Amino acid sequence: MQKMWSGRFSSSASSLLDEFNASIGYDQKLYNEDIEGSLAHAAMLHKQSILSDDELKSIQDGLAQVKKEIESGEFIWDIADEDLHMGIEKRLTQIIGDAGKKLHTARSRNDQVALDFRKYVLRKNQEIATQTKELMEVVLTIAKKHTSDMLPGMTHLQHAQPINFGFHLGAYLSMFKRDLERFNESYKRNNISPIGCAALAGTPHNIDREFTASKLGFDSVSVNCLDTVSDRDFALEILFNISTMMMHISRLSEELVLWSSYEFGFVEFSDEYSTGSSIMPQKKNPDVPELLRGKSGRVYGNLMSLLTVMKGLPLAYNKDTQEDKEGVFDSVETIQLSLEILKASLATLIVKPENMLKATKIGHLSATDLADYLVAKCNIPFREAHFITGNAVARAEVLNIDLSEISLDELKAIDKRIEEDVLPLLQLESSMNARDSQGGTATKQTIKQLEQFENYIKGL
């Protein structure tokens, strides 16, 4: 069958052009959105008396058969058809005859692909948001069990102040909450129908765009058709949202890799989500977080690729935007698989609070509490208090003990203004629970934070 646009051409396209020009090898993934859009468009054409009752019924039955053939694997995707729109329309016409040719009235592949791709991206926004919620539930379950279990809070990857593990996981809950909100907000912002814009300037046919938008579940129709067929912001948004979330996942993965090492020993991955070495039989490798950490670069590349494609395009549609789909498909598949395996590996994670506690006794984590004591109790300027505390830390180093274990006599030898009431403040649990300001690491504050996350999840 000759190409549907070939009327003004005197010779057929070369096979090399067919191969270079075609997107049918990957955009067939959008078949469900394409058929859904065609059914809604046909219903609108019938409502506007452009299609007869028989023609509408014939199109509906024909598209149902096409869908069945695609899902059963019987459908033949032909590279000469260029894209799934032409492939589906050609098969529909083979099945029902001339009625199939009328389906394209008042629409273009430009608004058709904008519709199909937008619907796919909107659906994936919702799916990823749901998966993010499920991940948050798993992290929250772990965090609620460890609101009193201490580990070193770090800056510059150096021991800084004692915090609890629930508080640490709450930081990731905050990140994932922002991620979930971004996917939901992108869905709301982009739930706008492009169908009816035709090539770029609308159509002279008497169509009802509001009717089609309603049939397809959109909140409204786009305002300007020239922008609509050119717009790929919705695709850039999901790529950005995925990239940002993969960055958060990568940061968590980095910590999981460190925490599962012998040097830390804070966590251990279950055998289900660990691998061994081909040469060293004792090894238990954290491949899941390592792969998750690595895949962030992959999705960053997809975002930069589409930004680069779009940066110099004139209005309206240009063939360059055929490059918009593969990167989105890849990033979507990457984040969805990543969320599933991260959720599963965390659900079986073995947490080791005893090793976390040992680590808090290294690095003088209550030093700031001594400085704060000197300021509050002795009315010493903070810079002087900082210097005195530094001397106390140096003395503890000489004695090969943690500052939380230093005696009052040693402290008074450094500064006579220090009294016995400082000793409870230097205990690690007291130091942690002293951070009782809103958003702090005190167990009481951590529980409040986790309750907020729990209420947020329940409200979704």
N, C-alpha and C positions, 0 to 999 in steps of 0.2 A: 504494500500500500504506500502511495506517495505521501510525503509529509503534508500535514494539514495547512502549512503556511506557504507551500511551494508554488502557488499560482503564478507569481511574477518571475519565476526562475525558469530558464530554458534547459538547464542541466542539473542533474542530481548532485547532492553534496558528496564529497569524497569520504571514504571510510575513515581516513585520518581525522577529518573535521568532526565526523560523528563521534569518534572516540574522545577527542579533545573537548568537544562542546557539551557532551552529555553529562547529566547529573543523576540519571536514572539508576545508576549503580548504588547510590546511597540515599537519594531522597525518597525511595520507595518506602522508607521507614515512616513516611507521613501519609501513607495510604488511607488510614482511618480518618484523619483530619480532612483529607481531600474529598473522600466520599461523603462525609458528614456535611462539608461545605456545599457540595453539589446538590445534596438532597434539600438543604435549606434554600439554595438559590432556585432550584426547580419549583419549590413550593411558592416562593415569592413570584416567579414568572407566571405561575398558574393563577395566583391571586390577582395579578395585574392583567389577566386575560391574554398573556403572551403565549402561554401553553394551554392546550385543551385538556380536558379531563383525561382522555385516552393517552395523550402524550405524557402527562405527569405520571400516570400509572405505569406506563411503559418504562419511563426513566427510573422510577422507583424500583421496579422489579429487576430491570437490567443492572442497576448499581448493586442491588442485593446479590445478584449472581456474580458480579465482578468481585465483590468483597469475599464471597464464599470461595471463589477460585484462588484469590490471593492467599487467604488463610489456609487453604488446603494444599498450597504449593503448585496448583495446576496452572496458575497465571504465568504467561511468558513475558518477562521483561526484556524488551528489545532495545538495544542501544540506539537504534535508528530513530526511536521515538523521542529521544533527548531527555525527557523528564517524566515523572510519574503522571503529571496532568495529561500529557499527550497520550501516554500509554493507556491510562484508564479510559479516556474519551474514545480512543480508537477501538478498544475492546467493547465499550458500551455500544458504539455505532455498529460494530459487527453483530452484536446480539440483537439490537432492536431497530436498526435501520436509521432512516432519516430523523426520527425523533431525537436520536442521540446527538445529531449535529446542531439541533436547536438549543441544547443545554448551554452552549457557550454564549448565547445572546446576552448582551449587556455586561459581559465580564471579560477580563483579560487574564493571561497567565500572571501578569504583574500583581493584580490584587488577589489572584488565586493563591500564588505562592506566599504572599504576605499573610493571607488568612491561615493557610496550612501551618506555616512555620510559627506564627504567633500562637495558634491554638496549642501546638506541641509545647512551646516554651511555657505557656501559662499552666498547662497540665503538669509539667515537670516542676515548676515553682511550687505547686501544691504538694506534689509527692515528696520533694526534698524537704519542705517544711514539716511534713508529717514525720519523716525519718529523723529530722533534727529533734523534734519533740520526743521521739522514742529514745534517742541518744541521751537527751537531758534527763529523762526518767532514770536511766541506768546510772548516770553520774550522780544524780541526786540520791539514789539508794545507797551508793557507796559513801557519799559525803555524810549522810545522816548517821552512819555507824561510827564515824571517826571525828566527832566534834570536840573530843578531849585529847585525842592522840596527837602528840606533838612531833614536829619535825623542824629542821632549821629553815626559816624563811631566808631567802638569799637575795643579795644584790651583787652584781658583777660575778655571779656564781660563787660568791664567798658567803660563809655563814654570817647572818646579820642579826635576826631576832627570832625568838621561838614563836611559831604559829601552830595551828592544828591542821590536820590533813583535810578535814571538812572545809575549812576556810580556803585552803589552797585549791581544792576542787571547785569551790564556789566561784573562783576567778574564771574558770573555764565555763561554768554555767552562765556567767555574765556574757562571755563571748558568744556562746551558742545561742543565747537569747537574742542578742543583736543580729546574729545570722538569720535566725528564724523570722524575726521582724522584717529584715530586708527582703526575704523571699515573699512574705505575705504582702508587703507594701508594693513590691514590683508587680505582683499579680493584680492588685487593685489598680495601680496606675496604668497598666497596659491592657486591661480587659476592655478593649475598644475595637469595634469591628472595622476592618479595612474593606470588606467586600462591598462592591458597588462603585468603587472608584475607577474600575476598568483600567485602561493603560496608564493614565496619569491625571485626566481632566474630567472625570465623570463620564456620563453616558447620556445620549439623547433619548434613550428608551424610558418609558414611564415606570421606574422601579420604586420599590419601597425599602430603603436601606434599614429603617427602624425595624421592620418586620423580620428581615433576615437576621439582624443583630439579636433580636429577641429569641428567634429560633435556635441560634447558636450559643445562647447563654452569655452574650456580651452585655455590659452595663450601658453602653452607648455606642454611637458611631463616630468615626474620626471626623474632624472638622475640615481639613484641607487635603484634597485627594493627591495633590502634587507631593506633599510631605509623606502621605500615607504609604505610597508605593515605594518611596525611598527609605523609609524609616527602618532601621535595624537597632534602635536603642534598646528595645526589649531583649534582643539577643545579647547585646553588650552588657546589659544589666545582669542577666543570669550568669554570664561569664565572669563578671566582676564579683557577684555574690558568691559564686562557687570558688573563685580564687581567694577571696577573703576568708571563707570558711576553711578552705584547705590550708591556708596560712595558720589559722587557729589550731587545726588538727595537727599540723606539722610541729607547732610549738609544744602541744601536749605529747606528741610522739617523741620529740627530743627528750623530754623529761622522763617519759616511760623507758626509753632506752637507757638513760643514765640510772634511773631508779632500779632497774632490773639487773644492773651490773653488780659484781661482787663488791666493788668499792662502796656502793650505796646499800644495796640489798633491801630497799624499801618495799619492792613488789616482786612478784614472780608471775610470769605468764603460765597459764595451764598448758599441758602437753598438746591440747587441741590446737593451740594457736602459737606454737613454737616449732622451730626446725632444728636439725642437728647439723653436724659438720661431716663432710665426706671423708675427712682424714683424722679428725680429733673426736674420739667417741664420747668425751666428757661434755662436749659443748651443748648448750641450749640457747639458741640464737633468737633475738626478738625481731624476727623478720617482718611481722605485721607493722609495728610502728616505723621500722626503717623504710618499708615500701610506702607507707602513708606519707612519711616525711619527703620521700623522693618525688611523689606524684604531684606535689605542689608546683614544681617546675613545669610539669606537663600542662597543667591548666593555666598557669601564667602565660605560657606560649600561645595557647589558643586565644586568650584575651588580647594579647598584643597583636596577633595575626589579624583579627577582625578590626581592631582599631586602625591598623595600618591600611587595610583594604578600604575602610570607609573614609579615611581622612581627606581624600582629594576628589571624591566622586561628585560630579555635577548632578543636579536634579534632572530626570526623575529616576527611572530604573536603569541600571547598567548591569551588564553581564558579570561584572566583577563580584556582585553580591551573591553569585552562585557559590562563592567561597565562604559563605556565612554558616553553612550547615554542618560540615564535617567536624569543625572545631567544637561547635556546641554539642553535637551528638557525643563526641569523645569526652568532653568535660562533664556532661550529664552522667554518662555511664561511669566515669571515674568517681565522681562524688557519691553516687548512689551505692556503688560497691564499697567505697571507702567507709561510708556511714554504717553499712551493714556489718562489715567485719570489725570496725572499731567498737561498735555496740556489743557484738558477740564476745570479743576478746576482753573487754572491760567487765562484762557480766561474769566472767570466769576468772578474773584477776585475783591473785592471792596477795593481800596486803599484810605487811609485817611491821606492826607498830613498835615492837621491841627494838628493831634496828633503827627506826626513826628516832626513838627516844635516846638511844646511844649517841646518835649523831648530834643531838641538841647539846650534848655535854662537851662538844668540841667547838672551840671558837669564841667562848665568852659571850654568849648571846644575851646575857642580862646586863651588859656594860652600859647600855643607854639608860637602864633603870637606875644605876648608880649615879650617872650624871644628872638625871632628872631629880633624884633624891637630894643631891647637893644644891640644886637650884631651888627646889621647893622648901626643904627643911632648913638649909643653912644660908639661904639668900645669897648664894654665890653666883656671879655672872656665868652664863652657860659656857663661854669660851674657857674660863678658868676651870669650871667643873669638868669640861671635856679633857683638859690637860691632866687634872688629878686622876680621872678615871683611866686615862691612858697609862699613868704610872701604876695604877692598881692592876691593870691587865698585864703590864710588863712583869710585875712581881709574881702574879699567878703563873706566868710562863716560866719564870725561874724555878718556881716551886713545882712545876709540872702538874698543875691542877687547873680546873676550870674556875672562872671567877665566881660561879655560884657556890663553890666549895671553900672559898677563902675565909680565914678566921677574922674576927673583929680586931684582934691584936695587930694583925698584918695591915688591916685597913687603917687603924688609928696611927700606925707608924708612918703612914703616907700622909694622913691629914687628921689632926686631933678632933676636928669638928664632926667627924663621922661617929654616929652612935649605934647602939645595938639594934635599934629598930630598922636598920638598913638590911639586916640579914634575911628576914622573910621576903623582902622585895627582890633580892637577888636570886631567889629560887625560880627555876625555869617556869613552873606552872603559874606562879604569881606574876612573873613577867608577862607571860602570854595573856593572862586574864586581866592584867592592868590595862591592856589595849581595849578598853570597854566603850570607846566612842563609837558612834554610828558608823557601820561599815568596817569596824575593827575585827581583830582576830580572837578576842575573848570568846570563850565557849558560848556565853549567853548571846553575844552579838552574832556569832556564826549560826546558831540555831534560828535566830530571827531572819537572817539572810536566806537560809534554806527554806524557811516557811514562805518567804516571799516568792521564791522560785517555784515551790510546790503549788502555791495559789495561782501563779501565772500559768503553769502547765495545766492545771485543772480547768482554768478559764478558757482554754483554747477550743 
